[in-house]
Amino acid sequence: MKGKHHVIIETNRLKYEFDIKRNITVIQGDSATGKTTLVDLLEEYSSKGKNRGIIVESDVNCEVFSGQEDRWEYTLDGIKDSIVIIDEDYHFVFTKEFAEYLQGSSNYYVIITRKPLKNLPYSVNEIYGIRTSGKYHFPEQVYHEFYPLYDQDTYSTLDSKVMFLIEDKEAGYQFFCDVAGKDACISAEGNAKIYQNMISLSAENSLLVIADGAAFGAYINNIVKYRELKKHIALYFPESFEWMILKSNVLDDHEINEILKHPENYIDSSEYISWERFFTSLLIDKTQNDKIKGYSKTKLTEFYTSGKNASAILNVMPEYIRRLIDK
Amino acid sequence: MLTIIFGDSDNIEYGPSWFKYNYDPLWLKDPFVQEMILGVDKSRYIDGLVIDSPVLGPIPPERLSGGLKTLIMIYEKPELTFDATSCGENCAGYLLEIGKQKDVRVNLNYLMTFEKYSPFEVFIENEKRIISDPEDYLITAMKYI
């Protein structure tokens, strides 16, 4: 499935309104915000029929997973091109088998859980809480909306020496080593070691953590909580390093600019498990026949690391992050 | 004291289901349970099996939030270990309070923080030690979550 889908679930007393635009969306946040009620309403509507005083508006089918835990694959096989909500008491969502299943699925999944889904590459931008607006005057209707839980643009004052902790050791790491200096860059060599590196490096330095936001959802809560305690840590989570290159316009390609306005309209969930993979594929496709611009994740060419192109890529970052690199 | 075991563990109970099928109406008469109903769900216990929710109106106990149901189970059945992952951050203060009243053991699979309730003390079963420092707690939890 592609595209952004606007969903309204409504009764006389309750209204939920939200957009879903990627294959994996995670709902978490405080207790008593209305997660269970959302599931109950949609389950009643989708499993027992439409004449029950619940209005659901969406351009695609929306339903709640209500199958047996040990037969989840069989149940999901029967659902196509739909938004599927999975409540917190199902454990199969944490398995490698579910992660593999998602790679070819035409559905978008909305998963209610506070436990990190470490096998799934979900975006830091698609983790939502639910909030209500207005004052409660029962039986007047209460409006519920999703809001992003992780605001990346929180400014951090980093005044001592800044170290750069990069999630991987590929092209992005090479780029930041080139522009900020090799001595200032450390690779975490994967998500699993990022906490350990963050804790040890932040003991003596100001720290900027850079990771691919499109697939970093499972790790964001711990990092944000640690940052709340250690104020000298800044975070930057672009979709991916490849997205930064595409966004910088160094390839001067009209089609890329059009895609980046609404990537959800081009990224098919059954083809790409995360937007990160789509952006990598797009960048490789667009440069594969060019000896100078040809992009490889493992070895970055000089085209991207020098002069005005490097500056253009850096300019994709918010100004306060750029200033840290200038330091 | 509140004992926490981080990460996957055996024999962990799911609070919302336990509550739904096993709650005792007398539990609702307990002033501390009523305080948790007000604090977490912003709802007031009326009488019998009636709770007044600002969003849903008069509701039975089955319609309380999953986090609150789990808190009540932890409080009422301290001999069992419940998965406190069902409890949001707004339950953290009550978890500590329950731990002051009784010895309870909970499982946690996300980084719930207690810093704003400092000073606090929790026993981390994975490391077999008491932690009271917020940074020590965070660093320890991140090893397992």
Contacts between the chains, C-beta under 8 A, distances in Angstrom:
chain1	res1	chain2	res2	distance
A	13	B	55	7.9
A	13	B	56	7.3
A	13	B	57	7.3
A	14	B	55	7.4
A	14	B	56	8.0
A	28	B	88	7.8
A	28	B	110	7.8
A	29	B	88	6.2
A	30	B	67	7.7
A	30	B	88	3.9
A	30	B	89	5.9
A	30	B	90	4.3
A	31	B	40	5.5
A	31	B	41	7.6
A	31	B	65	4.7
A	31	B	66	6.7
A	31	B	67	2.5
A	31	B	68	6.1
A	31	B	86	7.7
A	31	B	87	5.9
A	31	B	88	3.9
A	31	B	90	5.8
A	31	B	91	5.5
A	32	B	40	5.4
A	32	B	41	4.4
A	32	B	42	6.9
A	32	B	65	3.8
A	32	B	67	6.5
A	32	B	68	6.5
A	32	B	88	7.7
A	32	B	90	7.4
A	33	B	88	7.7
A	34	B	55	7.2
A	35	B	66	7.6
A	36	B	16	7.8
A	36	B	65	6.6
A	36	B	66	5.6
A	37	B	55	8.0
A	37	B	56	7.3
A	37	B	63	8.0
A	88	B	66	7.2
A	88	B	85	7.7
A	88	B	86	6.7
A	89	B	14	5.8
A	89	B	16	7.3
A	89	B	17	7.2
A	113	B	85	7.9
A	114	B	85	5.4
A	114	B	88	7.3
A	114	B	109	7.3
A	114	B	110	4.1
A	115	B	85	5.4
A	115	B	109	4.0
A	115	B	110	5.4
A	116	B	109	7.9
A	116	B	110	6.8
A	116	B	145	6.9
A	132	B	55	7.0
A	136	B	54	3.9
A	136	B	55	5.9
A	138	B	53	7.7
A	138	B	54	6.5
A	138	B	55	7.2
A	138	B	56	7.5
A	138	B	57	4.5
A	139	B	57	6.0
A	142	B	55	4.9
A	195	B	142	4.6
A	195	B	143	7.9
A	199	B	139	5.8
A	199	B	142	7.6
A	221	B	110	6.5
A	221	B	111	5.6
A	222	B	111	5.1
A	222	B	138	8.0
A	222	B	141	7.8
A	222	B	142	5.1
A	222	B	145	6.6
A	225	B	111	5.2
A	225	B	113	5.7
A	225	B	138	6.2
A	226	B	138	5.6
A	226	B	142	7.1
A	228	B	115	8.0
A	229	B	115	7.0
A	229	B	134	6.2
A	229	B	135	5.8
A	229	B	138	6.1
A	230	B	135	7.8
